[in-house]
Amino acid sequence: MPEECKMDLGYTLNPEFHNKGYMTEASARVISFAFNTMKLKTIEAYTHKDNKGSIRILLRNNFRLTDREMEDRAIFVLTNEK
């Protein structure tokens, strides 16, 4: 797949604002822009395998866990079905 058809999603949020839904909403908007405006095919996200909050955000945005391994990271992918 050409590199221009995919992107990596990453985020950092001050702990004061955790568990308020901000990152889930922000991620959804980035995903929409990536797929609908930029016409990307795939978005990947990497998080620590024990980061339950980040994993929850990715799953809420329909990412799926891959079987690929990278040290202590969980690798998720979301594919544009259009």
PDB file with SEQRES, HELIX, SHEET and CRYST1 records, atoms N, CA, C and O in Angstrom:
SEQRES   1 A   82  MET PRO GLU GLU CYS LYS MET ASP LEU GLY TYR THR LEU          
SEQRES   2 A   82  ASN PRO GLU PHE HIS ASN LYS GLY TYR MET THR GLU ALA          
SEQRES   3 A   82  SER ALA ARG VAL ILE SER PHE ALA PHE ASN THR MET LYS          
SEQRES   4 A   82  LEU LYS THR ILE GLU ALA TYR THR HIS LYS ASP ASN LYS          
SEQRES   5 A   82  GLY SER ILE ARG ILE LEU LEU ARG ASN ASN PHE ARG LEU          
SEQRES   6 A   82  THR ASP ARG GLU MET GLU ASP ARG ALA ILE PHE VAL LEU          
SEQRES   7 A   82  THR ASN GLU LYS                                              
HELIX    1 AA1 GLU A    3  CYS A    5  5                                   3    
HELIX    2 AA2 PRO A   15  PHE A   17  5                                   3    
HELIX    3 AA3 TYR A   22  SER A   32  1                                  11    
HELIX    4 AA4 PHE A   33  THR A   37  3                                   5    
HELIX    5 AA5 LYS A   52  ARG A   60  1                                   9    
SHEET    1 AA1 3 LYS A   6  LEU A   9  0                                        
SHEET    2 AA1 3 THR A  42  HIS A  48  1                                        
SHEET    3 AA1 3 ARG A  73  THR A  79 -1                                        
CRYST1    1.000    1.000    1.000  90.00  90.00  90.00 P 1           1          
ATOM      1  N   MET A   1       0.847  -1.177   0.000  1.00  0.00           N  
ATOM      2  CA  MET A   1       0.000   0.000   0.000  1.00  0.00           C  
ATOM      3  C   MET A   1       0.894   1.243   0.000  1.00  0.00           C  
ATOM      4  O   MET A   1       1.833   1.327   0.792  1.00  0.00           O  
ATOM      5  N   PRO A   2       0.613   2.200  -0.875  1.00  0.00           N  
ATOM      6  CA  PRO A   2       1.424   3.422  -0.887  1.00  0.00           C  
ATOM      7  C   PRO A   2       1.305   4.162   0.438  1.00  0.00           C  
ATOM      8  O   PRO A   2       0.230   4.215   1.037  1.00  0.00           O  
ATOM      9  N   GLU A   3       2.412   4.729   0.888  1.00  0.00           N  
ATOM     10  CA  GLU A   3       2.450   5.435   2.168  1.00  0.00           C  
ATOM     11  C   GLU A   3       1.438   6.579   2.226  1.00  0.00           C  
ATOM     12  O   GLU A   3       0.919   6.881   3.300  1.00  0.00           O  
ATOM     13  N   GLU A   4       1.149   7.221   1.090  1.00  0.00           N  
ATOM     14  CA  GLU A   4       0.241   8.363   1.110  1.00  0.00           C  
ATOM     15  C   GLU A   4      -1.209   7.960   1.369  1.00  0.00           C  
ATOM     16  O   GLU A   4      -2.064   8.829   1.539  1.00  0.00           O  
ATOM     17  N   CYS A   5      -1.500   6.675   1.403  1.00  0.00           N  
ATOM     18  CA  CYS A   5      -2.868   6.205   1.642  1.00  0.00           C  
ATOM     19  C   CYS A   5      -3.123   5.838   3.096  1.00  0.00           C  
ATOM     20  O   CYS A   5      -4.203   5.349   3.428  1.00  0.00           O  
ATOM     21  N   LYS A   6      -2.135   6.068   3.975  1.00  0.00           N  
ATOM     22  CA  LYS A   6      -2.343   5.721   5.374  1.00  0.00           C  
ATOM     23  C   LYS A   6      -1.693   6.754   6.285  1.00  0.00           C  
ATOM     24  O   LYS A   6      -0.869   7.559   5.852  1.00  0.00           O  
ATOM     25  N   MET A   7      -2.084   6.712   7.562  1.00  0.00           N  
ATOM     26  CA  MET A   7      -1.502   7.604   8.554  1.00  0.00           C  
ATOM     27  C   MET A   7      -1.470   6.893   9.899  1.00  0.00           C  
ATOM     28  O   MET A   7      -2.134   5.876  10.103  1.00  0.00           O  
ATOM     29  N   ASP A   8      -0.688   7.448  10.802  1.00  0.00           N  
ATOM     30  CA  ASP A   8      -0.656   6.986  12.187  1.00  0.00           C  
ATOM     31  C   ASP A   8      -1.411   7.992  13.031  1.00  0.00           C  
ATOM     32  O   ASP A   8      -1.270   9.201  12.847  1.00  0.00           O  
ATOM     33  N   LEU A   9      -2.213   7.489  13.959  1.00  0.00           N  
ATOM     34  CA  LEU A   9      -2.945   8.344  14.891  1.00  0.00           C  
ATOM     35  C   LEU A   9      -2.242   8.292  16.234  1.00  0.00           C  
ATOM     36  O   LEU A   9      -1.970   7.212  16.759  1.00  0.00           O  
ATOM     37  N   GLY A  10      -1.950   9.452  16.787  1.00  0.00           N  
ATOM     38  CA  GLY A  10      -1.338   9.525  18.110  1.00  0.00           C  
ATOM     39  C   GLY A  10      -1.929  10.681  18.883  1.00  0.00           C  
ATOM     40  O   GLY A  10      -2.396  11.656  18.295  1.00  0.00           O  
ATOM     41  N   TYR A  11      -1.911  10.577  20.195  1.00  0.00           N  
ATOM     42  CA  TYR A  11      -2.479  11.646  21.015  1.00  0.00           C  
ATOM     43  C   TYR A  11      -1.885  11.607  22.414  1.00  0.00           C  
ATOM     44  O   TYR A  11      -1.424  10.572  22.897  1.00  0.00           O  
ATOM     45  N   THR A  12      -1.916  12.767  23.041  1.00  0.00           N  
ATOM     46  CA  THR A  12      -1.521  12.927  24.435  1.00  0.00           C  
ATOM     47  C   THR A  12      -2.506  13.901  25.050  1.00  0.00           C  
ATOM     48  O   THR A  12      -2.841  14.918  24.443  1.00  0.00           O  
ATOM     49  N   LEU A  13      -2.970  13.597  26.246  1.00  0.00           N  
ATOM     50  CA  LEU A  13      -3.947  14.451  26.901  1.00  0.00           C  
ATOM     51  C   LEU A  13      -3.564  14.613  28.363  1.00  0.00           C  
ATOM     52  O   LEU A  13      -3.238  13.637  29.038  1.00  0.00           O  
ATOM     53  N   ASN A  14      -3.605  15.832  28.845  1.00  0.00           N  
ATOM     54  CA  ASN A  14      -3.334  16.113  30.244  1.00  0.00           C  
ATOM     55  C   ASN A  14      -4.259  15.263  31.108  1.00  0.00           C  
ATOM     56  O   ASN A  14      -5.468  15.252  30.877  1.00  0.00           O  
ATOM     57  N   PRO A  15      -3.720  14.552  32.098  1.00  0.00           N  
ATOM     58  CA  PRO A  15      -4.547  13.685  32.943  1.00  0.00           C  
ATOM     59  C   PRO A  15      -5.754  14.378  33.575  1.00  0.00           C  
ATOM     60  O   PRO A  15      -6.748  13.725  33.892  1.00  0.00           O  
ATOM     61  N   GLU A  16      -5.673  15.675  33.756  1.00  0.00           N  
ATOM     62  CA  GLU A  16      -6.801  16.438  34.314  1.00  0.00           C  
ATOM     63  C   GLU A  16      -8.060  16.282  33.453  1.00  0.00           C  
ATOM     64  O   GLU A  16      -9.178  16.421  33.951  1.00  0.00           O  
ATOM     65  N   PHE A  17      -7.874  15.995  32.165  1.00  0.00           N  
ATOM     66  CA  PHE A  17      -8.988  15.914  31.236  1.00  0.00           C  
ATOM     67  C   PHE A  17      -9.333  14.486  30.808  1.00  0.00           C  
ATOM     68  O   PHE A  17     -10.156  14.292  29.913  1.00  0.00           O  
ATOM     69  N   HIS A  18      -8.715  13.491  31.437  1.00  0.00           N  
ATOM     70  CA  HIS A  18      -9.021  12.088  31.122  1.00  0.00           C  
ATOM     71  C   HIS A  18     -10.454  11.745  31.528  1.00  0.00           C  
ATOM     72  O   HIS A  18     -11.023  12.369  32.424  1.00  0.00           O  
ATOM     73  N   ASN A  19     -11.020  10.757  30.865  1.00  0.00           N  
ATOM     74  CA  ASN A  19     -12.350  10.205  31.179  1.00  0.00           C  
ATOM     75  C   ASN A  19     -13.484  11.216  31.046  1.00  0.00           C  
ATOM     76  O   ASN A  19     -14.477  11.147  31.769  1.00  0.00           O  
ATOM     77  N   LYS A  20     -13.328  12.145  30.126  1.00  0.00           N  
ATOM     78  CA  LYS A  20     -14.379  13.120  29.863  1.00  0.00           C  
ATOM     79  C   LYS A  20     -14.894  13.018  28.420  1.00  0.00           C  
ATOM     80  O   LYS A  20     -15.789  13.765  28.025  1.00  0.00           O  
ATOM     81  N   GLY A  21     -14.330  12.101  27.644  1.00  0.00           N  
ATOM     82  CA  GLY A  21     -14.782  11.894  26.271  1.00  0.00           C  
ATOM     83  C   GLY A  21     -14.117  12.791  25.237  1.00  0.00           C  
ATOM     84  O   GLY A  21     -14.406  12.679  24.045  1.00  0.00           O  
ATOM     85  N   TYR A  22     -13.232  13.677  25.677  1.00  0.00           N  
ATOM     86  CA  TYR A  22     -12.612  14.617  24.729  1.00  0.00           C  
ATOM     87  C   TYR A  22     -11.797  13.904  23.654  1.00  0.00           C  
ATOM     88  O   TYR A  22     -11.906  14.231  22.472  1.00  0.00           O  
ATOM     89  N   MET A  23     -10.984  12.934  24.058  1.00  0.00           N  
ATOM     90  CA  MET A  23     -10.109  12.287  23.084  1.00  0.00           C  
ATOM     91  C   MET A  23     -10.890  11.362  22.158  1.00  0.00           C  
ATOM     92  O   MET A  23     -10.525  11.212  20.992  1.00  0.00           O  
ATOM     93  N   THR A  24     -11.943  10.749  22.647  1.00  0.00           N  
ATOM     94  CA  THR A  24     -12.784   9.928  21.770  1.00  0.00           C  
ATOM     95  C   THR A  24     -13.407  10.803  20.688  1.00  0.00           C  
ATOM     96  O   THR A  24     -13.414  10.435  19.513  1.00  0.00           O  
ATOM     97  N   GLU A  25     -13.930  11.959  21.084  1.00  0.00           N  
ATOM     98  CA  GLU A  25     -14.543  12.871  20.124  1.00  0.00           C  
ATOM     99  C   GLU A  25     -13.515  13.452  19.162  1.00  0.00           C  
ATOM    100  O   GLU A  25     -13.763  13.522  17.958  1.00  0.00           O  
ATOM    101  N   ALA A  26     -12.369  13.867  19.679  1.00  0.00           N  
ATOM    102  CA  ALA A  26     -11.327  14.437  18.815  1.00  0.00           C  
ATOM    103  C   ALA A  26     -10.828  13.395  17.817  1.00  0.00           C  
ATOM    104  O   ALA A  26     -10.619  13.704  16.644  1.00  0.00           O  
ATOM    105  N   SER A  27     -10.640  12.172  18.280  1.00  0.00           N  
ATOM    106  CA  SER A  27     -10.188  11.103  17.392  1.00  0.00           C  
ATOM    107  C   SER A  27     -11.206  10.841  16.284  1.00  0.00           C  
ATOM    108  O   SER A  27     -10.834  10.651  15.126  1.00  0.00           O  
ATOM    109  N   ALA A  28     -12.473  10.832  16.637  1.00  0.00           N  
ATOM    110  CA  ALA A  28     -13.521  10.612  15.633  1.00  0.00           C  
ATOM    111  C   ALA A  28     -13.468  11.679  14.547  1.00  0.00           C  
ATOM    112  O   ALA A  28     -13.657  11.378  13.369  1.00  0.00           O  
ATOM    113  N   ARG A  29     -13.213  12.911  14.933  1.00  0.00           N  
ATOM    114  CA  ARG A  29     -13.141  13.993  13.932  1.00  0.00           C  
ATOM    115  C   ARG A  29     -11.905  13.873  13.049  1.00  0.00           C  
ATOM    116  O   ARG A  29     -11.970  14.134  11.848  1.00  0.00           O  
ATOM    117  N   VAL A  30     -10.781  13.479  13.640  1.00  0.00           N  
ATOM    118  CA  VAL A  30      -9.564  13.264  12.850  1.00  0.00           C  
ATOM    119  C   VAL A  30      -9.776  12.113  11.870  1.00  0.00           C  
ATOM    120  O   VAL A  30      -9.379  12.200  10.708  1.00  0.00           O  
ATOM    121  N   ILE A  31     -10.395  11.047  12.338  1.00  0.00           N  
ATOM    122  CA  ILE A  31     -10.681   9.896  11.482  1.00  0.00           C  
ATOM    123  C   ILE A  31     -11.590  10.302  10.319  1.00  0.00           C  
ATOM    124  O   ILE A  31     -11.334   9.936   9.172  1.00  0.00           O  
ATOM    125  N   SER A  32     -12.632  11.045  10.613  1.00  0.00           N  
ATOM    126  CA  SER A  32     -13.538  11.509   9.565  1.00  0.00           C  
ATOM    127  C   SER A  32     -12.794  12.348   8.532  1.00  0.00           C  
ATOM    128  O   SER A  32     -12.984  12.160   7.331  1.00  0.00           O  
ATOM    129  N   PHE A  33     -11.965  13.257   8.980  1.00  0.00           N  
ATOM    130  CA  PHE A  33     -11.189  14.094   8.064  1.00  0.00           C  
ATOM    131  C   PHE A  33     -10.237  13.239   7.226  1.00  0.00           C  
ATOM    132  O   PHE A  33     -10.113  13.439   6.017  1.00  0.00           O  
ATOM    133  N   ALA A  34      -9.570  12.290   7.874  1.00  0.00           N  
ATOM    134  CA  ALA A  34      -8.602  11.445   7.161  1.00  0.00           C  
ATOM    135  C   ALA A  34      -9.277  10.625   6.066  1.00  0.00           C  
ATOM    136  O   ALA A  34      -8.749  10.510   4.960  1.00  0.00           O  
ATOM    137  N   PHE A  35     -10.429  10.062   6.367  1.00  0.00           N  
ATOM    138  CA  PHE A  35     -11.108   9.209   5.393  1.00  0.00           C  
ATOM    139  C   PHE A  35     -11.929   9.998   4.380  1.00  0.00           C  
ATOM    140  O   PHE A  35     -11.906   9.678   3.191  1.00  0.00           O  
ATOM    141  N   ASN A  36     -12.641  11.003   4.816  1.00  0.00           N  
ATOM    142  CA  ASN A  36     -13.561  11.710   3.921  1.00  0.00           C  
ATOM    143  C   ASN A  36     -12.922  12.845   3.129  1.00  0.00           C  
ATOM    144  O   ASN A  36     -13.302  13.084   1.982  1.00  0.00           O  
ATOM    145  N   THR A  37     -11.970  13.538   3.711  1.00  0.00           N  
ATOM    146  CA  THR A  37     -11.337  14.656   3.022  1.00  0.00           C  
ATOM    147  C   THR A  37     -10.017  14.248   2.370  1.00  0.00           C  
ATOM    148  O   THR A  37      -9.766  14.551   1.203  1.00  0.00           O  
ATOM    149  N   MET A  38      -9.186  13.562   3.139  1.00  0.00           N  
ATOM    150  CA  MET A  38      -7.872  13.160   2.621  1.00  0.00           C  
ATOM    151  C   MET A  38      -7.939  11.875   1.794  1.00  0.00           C  
ATOM    152  O   MET A  38      -7.004  11.547   1.063  1.00  0.00           O  
ATOM    153  N   LYS A  39      -9.053  11.155   1.918  1.00  0.00           N  
ATOM    154  CA  LYS A  39      -9.274   9.904   1.170  1.00  0.00           C  
ATOM    155  C   LYS A  39      -8.233   8.831   1.504  1.00  0.00           C  
ATOM    156  O   LYS A  39      -7.850   8.045   0.637  1.00  0.00           O  
ATOM    157  N   LEU A  40      -7.784   8.801   2.747  1.00  0.00           N  
ATOM    158  CA  LEU A  40      -6.841   7.772   3.166  1.00  0.00           C  
ATOM    159  C   LEU A  40      -7.549   6.434   3.267  1.00  0.00           C  
ATOM    160  O   LEU A  40      -8.770   6.376   3.411  1.00  0.00           O  
ATOM    161  N   LYS A  41      -6.786   5.373   3.191  1.00  0.00           N  
ATOM    162  CA  LYS A  41      -7.346   4.019   3.233  1.00  0.00           C  
ATOM    163  C   LYS A  41      -7.220   3.379   4.611  1.00  0.00           C  
ATOM    164  O   LYS A  41      -8.083   2.596   5.008  1.00  0.00           O  
ATOM    165  N   THR A  42      -6.149   3.706   5.352  1.00  0.00           N  
ATOM    166  CA  THR A  42      -5.864   3.023   6.602  1.00  0.00           C  
ATOM    167  C   THR A  42      -5.297   3.982   7.636  1.00  0.00           C  
ATOM    168  O   THR A  42      -4.514   4.875   7.309  1.00  0.00           O  
ATOM    169  N   ILE A  43      -5.700   3.789   8.888  1.00  0.00           N  
ATOM    170  CA  ILE A  43      -5.128   4.517  10.011  1.00  0.00           C  
ATOM    171  C   ILE A  43      -4.620   3.487  11.006  1.00  0.00           C  
ATOM    172  O   ILE A  43      -5.343   2.563  11.378  1.00  0.00           O  
ATOM    173  N   GLU A  44      -3.376   3.650  11.434  1.00  0.00           N  
ATOM    174  CA  GLU A  44      -2.810   2.775  12.453  1.00  0.00           C  
ATOM    175  C   GLU A  44      -2.614   3.565  13.736  1.00  0.00           C  
ATOM    176  O   GLU A  44      -2.399   4.776  13.711  1.00  0.00           O  
ATOM    177  N   ALA A  45      -2.692   2.861  14.852  1.00  0.00           N  
ATOM    178  CA  ALA A  45      -2.452   3.473  16.155  1.00  0.00           C  
ATOM    179  C   ALA A  45      -1.681   2.489  17.015  1.00  0.00           C  
ATOM    180  O   ALA A  45      -1.948   1.287  16.996  1.00  0.00           O  
ATOM    181  N   TYR A  46      -0.725   3.005  17.768  1.00  0.00           N  
ATOM    182  CA  TYR A  46       0.115   2.196  18.634  1.00  0.00           C  
ATOM    183  C   TYR A  46      -0.059   2.699  20.059  1.00  0.00           C  
ATOM    184  O   TYR A  46       0.009   3.904  20.303  1.00  0.00           O  
ATOM    185  N   THR A  47      -0.279   1.800  20.990  1.00  0.00           N  
ATOM    186  CA  THR A  47      -0.394   2.188  22.388  1.00  0.00           C  
ATOM    187  C   THR A  47       0.235   1.106  23.254  1.00  0.00           C  
ATOM    188  O   THR A  47       0.379  -0.038  22.822  1.00  0.00           O  
ATOM    189  N   HIS A  48       0.606   1.467  24.467  1.00  0.00           N  
ATOM    190  CA  HIS A  48       1.155   0.464  25.375  1.00  0.00           C  
ATOM    191  C   HIS A  48       0.092  -0.596  25.621  1.00  0.00           C  
ATOM    192  O   HIS A  48      -1.085  -0.272  25.775  1.00  0.00           O  
ATOM    193  N   LYS A  49       0.493  -1.841  25.657  1.00  0.00           N  
ATOM    194  CA  LYS A  49      -0.469  -2.944  25.780  1.00  0.00           C  
ATOM    195  C   LYS A  49      -1.287  -2.887  27.061  1.00  0.00           C  
ATOM    196  O   LYS A  49      -2.336  -3.526  27.145  1.00  0.00           O  
ATOM    197  N   ASP A  50      -0.831  -2.134  28.068  1.00  0.00           N  
ATOM    198  CA  ASP A  50      -1.560  -2.015  29.331  1.00  0.00           C  
ATOM    199  C   ASP A  50      -2.309  -0.692  29.480  1.00  0.00           C  
ATOM    200  O   ASP A  50      -2.875  -0.426  30.541  1.00  0.00           O  
ATOM    201  N   ASN A  51      -2.323   0.138  28.442  1.00  0.00           N  
ATOM    202  CA  ASN A  51      -2.985   1.441  28.512  1.00  0.00           C  
ATOM    203  C   ASN A  51      -4.474   1.261  28.207  1.00  0.00           C  
ATOM    204  O   ASN A  51      -4.919   1.443  27.074  1.00  0.00           O  
ATOM    205  N   LYS A  52      -5.218   0.906  29.230  1.00  0.00           N  
ATOM    206  CA  LYS A  52      -6.643   0.599  29.054  1.00  0.00           C  
ATOM    207  C   LYS A  52      -7.448   1.777  28.513  1.00  0.00           C  
ATOM    208  O   LYS A  52      -8.358   1.585  27.707  1.00  0.00           O  
ATOM    209  N   GLY A  53      -7.119   2.996  28.950  1.00  0.00           N  
ATOM    210  CA  GLY A  53      -7.839   4.176  28.475  1.00  0.00           C  
ATOM    211  C   GLY A  53      -7.658   4.388  26.982  1.00  0.00           C  
ATOM    212  O   GLY A  53      -8.627   4.640  26.266  1.00  0.00           O  
ATOM    213  N   SER A  54      -6.428   4.288  26.511  1.00  0.00           N  
ATOM    214  CA  SER A  54      -6.159   4.475  25.088  1.00  0.00           C  
ATOM    215  C   SER A  54      -6.786   3.352  24.263  1.00  0.00           C  
ATOM    216  O   SER A  54      -7.328   3.601  23.186  1.00  0.00           O  
ATOM    217  N   ILE A  55      -6.713   2.136  24.758  1.00  0.00           N  
ATOM    218  CA  ILE A  55      -7.329   1.010  24.058  1.00  0.00           C  
ATOM    219  C   ILE A  55      -8.843   1.224  23.960  1.00  0.00           C  
ATOM    220  O   ILE A  55      -9.445   0.942  22.924  1.00  0.00           O  
ATOM    221  N   ARG A  56      -9.443   1.713  25.017  1.00  0.00           N  
ATOM    222  CA  ARG A  56     -10.888   1.987  25.019  1.00  0.00           C  
ATOM    223  C   ARG A  56     -11.236   3.041  23.962  1.00  0.00           C  
ATOM    224  O   ARG A  56     -12.230   2.896  23.251  1.00  0.00           O  
ATOM    225  N   ILE A  57     -10.428   4.095  23.855  1.00  0.00           N  
ATOM    226  CA  ILE A  57     -10.652   5.137  22.838  1.00  0.00           C  
ATOM    227  C   ILE A  57     -10.599   4.532  21.437  1.00  0.00           C  
ATOM    228  O   ILE A  57     -11.461   4.811  20.604  1.00  0.00           O  
ATOM    229  N   LEU A  58      -9.598   3.714  21.183  1.00  0.00           N  
ATOM    230  CA  LEU A  58      -9.448   3.114  19.854  1.00  0.00           C  
ATOM    231  C   LEU A  58     -10.618   2.190  19.530  1.00  0.00           C  
ATOM    232  O   LEU A  58     -11.155   2.232  18.423  1.00  0.00           O  
ATOM    233  N   LEU A  59     -11.011   1.363  20.481  1.00  0.00           N  
ATOM    234  CA  LEU A  59     -12.139   0.456  20.244  1.00  0.00           C  
ATOM    235  C   LEU A  59     -13.446   1.218  20.022  1.00  0.00           C  
ATOM    236  O   LEU A  59     -14.266   0.821  19.195  1.00  0.00           O  
ATOM    237  N   ARG A  60     -13.637   2.307  20.757  1.00  0.00           N  
ATOM    238  CA  ARG A  60     -14.851   3.125  20.548  1.00  0.00           C  
ATOM    239  C   ARG A  60     -14.887   3.731  19.160  1.00  0.00           C  
ATOM    240  O   ARG A  60     -15.958   4.025  18.628  1.00  0.00           O  
ATOM    241  N   ASN A  61     -13.712   3.916  18.575  1.00  0.00           N  
ATOM    242  CA  ASN A  61     -13.620   4.471  17.224  1.00  0.00           C  
ATOM    243  C   ASN A  61     -13.453   3.375  16.170  1.00  0.00           C  
ATOM    244  O   ASN A  61     -13.020   3.639  15.049  1.00  0.00           O  
ATOM    245  N   ASN A  62     -13.804   2.137  16.546  1.00  0.00           N  
ATOM    246  CA  ASN A  62     -13.863   0.998  15.618  1.00  0.00           C  
ATOM    247  C   ASN A  62     -12.519   0.482  15.123  1.00  0.00           C  
ATOM    248  O   ASN A  62     -12.466  -0.220  14.113  1.00  0.00           O  
ATOM    249  N   PHE A  63     -11.428   0.818  15.817  1.00  0.00           N  
ATOM    250  CA  PHE A  63     -10.146   0.205  15.487  1.00  0.00           C  
ATOM    251  C   PHE A  63     -10.198  -1.256  15.908  1.00  0.00           C  
ATOM    252  O   PHE A  63     -10.940  -1.627  16.818  1.00  0.00           O  
ATOM    253  N   ARG A  64      -9.407  -2.074  15.238  1.00  0.00           N  
ATOM    254  CA  ARG A  64      -9.302  -3.471  15.651  1.00  0.00           C  
ATOM    255  C   ARG A  64      -7.834  -3.779  15.961  1.00  0.00           C  
ATOM    256  O   ARG A  64      -6.916  -3.284  15.307  1.00  0.00           O  
ATOM    257  N   LEU A  65      -7.656  -4.602  16.967  1.00  0.00           N  
ATOM    258  CA  LEU A  65      -6.322  -5.026  17.371  1.00  0.00           C  
ATOM    259  C   LEU A  65      -5.749  -5.954  16.315  1.00  0.00           C  
ATOM    260  O   LEU A  65      -6.422  -6.884  15.870  1.00  0.00           O  
ATOM    261  N   THR A  66      -4.510  -5.706  15.914  1.00  0.00           N  
ATOM    262  CA  THR A  66      -3.861  -6.583  14.934  1.00  0.00           C  
ATOM    263  C   THR A  66      -3.102  -7.675  15.670  1.00  0.00           C  
ATOM    264  O   THR A  66      -2.963  -7.632  16.892  1.00  0.00           O  
ATOM    265  N   ASP A  67      -2.619  -8.640  14.928  1.00  0.00           N  
ATOM    266  CA  ASP A  67      -1.796  -9.686  15.518  1.00  0.00           C  
ATOM    267  C   ASP A  67      -0.308  -9.369  15.387  1.00  0.00           C  
ATOM    268  O   ASP A  67       0.538 -10.186  15.752  1.00  0.00           O  
ATOM    269  N   ARG A  68       0.011  -8.184  14.866  1.00  0.00           N  
ATOM    270  CA  ARG A  68       1.410  -7.764  14.766  1.00  0.00           C  
ATOM    271  C   ARG A  68       1.930  -7.375  16.144  1.00  0.00           C  
ATOM    272  O   ARG A  68       1.166  -6.890  16.979  1.00  0.00           O  
ATOM    273  N   GLU A  69       3.205  -7.580  16.387  1.00  0.00           N  
ATOM    274  CA  GLU A  69       3.796  -7.259  17.674  1.00  0.00           C  
ATOM    275  C   GLU A  69       4.898  -6.227  17.506  1.00  0.00           C  
ATOM    276  O   GLU A  69       5.599  -6.203  16.495  1.00  0.00           O  
ATOM    277  N   MET A  70       5.039  -5.368  18.523  1.00  0.00           N  
ATOM    278  CA  MET A  70       6.087  -4.351  18.532  1.00  0.00           C  
ATOM    279  C   MET A  70       6.425  -4.060  19.995  1.00  0.00           C  
ATOM    280  O   MET A  70       5.797  -3.212  20.628  1.00  0.00           O  
ATOM    281  N   GLU A  71       7.416  -4.768  20.519  1.00  0.00           N  
ATOM    282  CA  GLU A  71       7.840  -4.630  21.917  1.00  0.00           C  
ATOM    283  C   GLU A  71       6.639  -4.721  22.847  1.00  0.00           C  
ATOM    284  O   GLU A  71       5.943  -5.736  22.852  1.00  0.00           O  
ATOM    285  N   ASP A  72       6.382  -3.680  23.634  1.00  0.00           N  
ATOM    286  CA  ASP A  72       5.273  -3.692  24.587  1.00  0.00           C  
ATOM    287  C   ASP A  72       4.066  -2.915  24.068  1.00  0.00           C  
ATOM    288  O   ASP A  72       3.220  -2.478  24.848  1.00  0.00           O  
ATOM    289  N   ARG A  73       3.992  -2.747  22.760  1.00  0.00           N  
ATOM    290  CA  ARG A  73       2.914  -1.978  22.137  1.00  0.00           C  
ATOM    291  C   ARG A  73       1.837  -2.871  21.545  1.00  0.00           C  
ATOM    292  O   ARG A  73       2.115  -3.954  21.032  1.00  0.00           O  
ATOM    293  N   ALA A  74       0.615  -2.398  21.627  1.00  0.00           N  
ATOM    294  CA  ALA A  74      -0.504  -3.009  20.910  1.00  0.00           C  
ATOM    295  C   ALA A  74      -0.704  -2.185  19.644  1.00  0.00           C  
ATOM    296  O   ALA A  74      -0.696  -0.955  19.692  1.00  0.00           O  
ATOM    297  N   ILE A  75      -0.878  -2.847  18.541  1.00  0.00           N  
ATOM    298  CA  ILE A  75      -1.035  -2.171  17.254  1.00  0.00           C  
ATOM    299  C   ILE A  75      -2.479  -2.341  16.795  1.00  0.00           C  
ATOM    300  O   ILE A  75      -2.974  -3.461  16.667  1.00  0.00           O  
ATOM    301  N   PHE A  76      -3.142  -1.221  16.551  1.00  0.00           N  
ATOM    302  CA  PHE A  76      -4.533  -1.213  16.101  1.00  0.00           C  
ATOM    303  C   PHE A  76      -4.599  -0.654  14.698  1.00  0.00           C  
ATOM    304  O   PHE A  76      -3.731   0.115  14.285  1.00  0.00           O  
ATOM    305  N   VAL A  77      -5.633  -1.041  13.964  1.00  0.00           N  
ATOM    306  CA  VAL A  77      -5.812  -0.553  12.600  1.00  0.00           C  
ATOM    307  C   VAL A  77      -7.285  -0.266  12.355  1.00  0.00           C  
ATOM    308  O   VAL A  77      -8.168  -0.943  12.882  1.00  0.00           O  
ATOM    309  N   LEU A  78      -7.526   0.758  11.542  1.00  0.00           N  
ATOM    310  CA  LEU A  78      -8.860   1.102  11.088  1.00  0.00           C  
ATOM    311  C   LEU A  78      -8.780   1.295   9.582  1.00  0.00           C  
ATOM    312  O   LEU A  78      -7.925   2.033   9.093  1.00  0.00           O  
ATOM    313  N   THR A  79      -9.661   0.640   8.852  1.00  0.00           N  
ATOM    314  CA  THR A  79      -9.646   0.682   7.394  1.00  0.00           C  
ATOM    315  C   THR A  79     -10.882   1.394   6.885  1.00  0.00           C  
ATOM    316  O   THR A  79     -11.990   1.161   7.369  1.00  0.00           O  
ATOM    317  N   ASN A  80     -10.686   2.264   5.905  1.00  0.00           N  
ATOM    318  CA  ASN A  80     -11.787   2.973   5.274  1.00  0.00           C  
ATOM    319  C   ASN A  80     -12.510   1.992   4.365  1.00  0.00           C  
ATOM    320  O   ASN A  80     -11.943   1.509   3.385  1.00  0.00           O  
ATOM    321  N   GLU A  81     -13.746   1.703   4.687  1.00  0.00           N  
ATOM    322  CA  GLU A  81     -14.519   0.713   3.937  1.00  0.00           C  
ATOM    323  C   GLU A  81     -15.173   1.292   2.685  1.00  0.00           C  
ATOM    324  O   GLU A  81     -15.829   0.556   1.948  1.00  0.00           O  
ATOM    325  N   LYS A  82     -15.015   2.579   2.428  1.00  0.00           N  
ATOM    326  CA  LYS A  82     -15.651   3.215   1.253  1.00  0.00           C  
ATOM    327  C   LYS A  82     -14.875   2.948  -0.005  1.00  0.00           C  
ATOM    328  O   LYS A  82     -15.265   3.406  -1.079  1.00  0.00           O  
TER     329      LYS A  82                                                      
END                                                                             
